[in-house]
């Protein structure tokens, strides 16, 4: 089955063409890296996929169900998460635990497996030791991390991540990439991730989509340059 299918997508902002001739698909178990120069409309492409924007031409199809036949759950981490003010009452642990209530279980107590998933989620972004901190006391980078952890806690079938590792150190990024790859390989999750860390990420992903500028047009216009089905040995760019 296919989780995301993009077919000949083009998109305009008013009269300006910013994406054209984009076609690719993402299946369960795919870890797809999306790269491109600054201004390459990567976030615009994600917003088209999520249904927040509508393609001018072409189509985006998002699966209704996962591999088990249940409703597809999508976890989205935008490039800049909403800020929390100093008076925000929740602790880090409480916020991430709330991610376990996404599947119609709002008033049910957390099970042992729920708590284990929450711990894994916070460990993945290096925030378990700060679980009792109030969110309003955290730095911007730390708030980004717990927003990622909350998405992990929901255990989505499809991750759509827009530069999620901003503010992470090298060790934290490596642990995060390993966790994503494990979710793909062991659990069949699908991942579409915008990143500037091409060299770091290339050993974990199995597909690469690069948005590039068309030099023959005066406006910004991008198309898919490469989307390679990869297996061992690890990915290397051409």
Secondary structure, 3 states (H helix, E strand, C coil): CCCEEEEEEEEEECCEEEEEEEEEEECCCCEEEEEECCCCCHHHHHHHHCCCCCCCEEEEEECCECCCCCECCEEEECCCCCCCCCCCCCEHHHHHHHHHHCCCCCCCCCCHHHHHHHHHHHHHCCCHHHCCCEHHHCCHHHHHHHHHHHHHHCCCCEEEEECCCCCCCHHHHHHHHHHHHHHHHHHCCEEEEECCCHHHHCCCCCEEEEEEECCCCCCCCEEECCCCCCCCCCCCCC
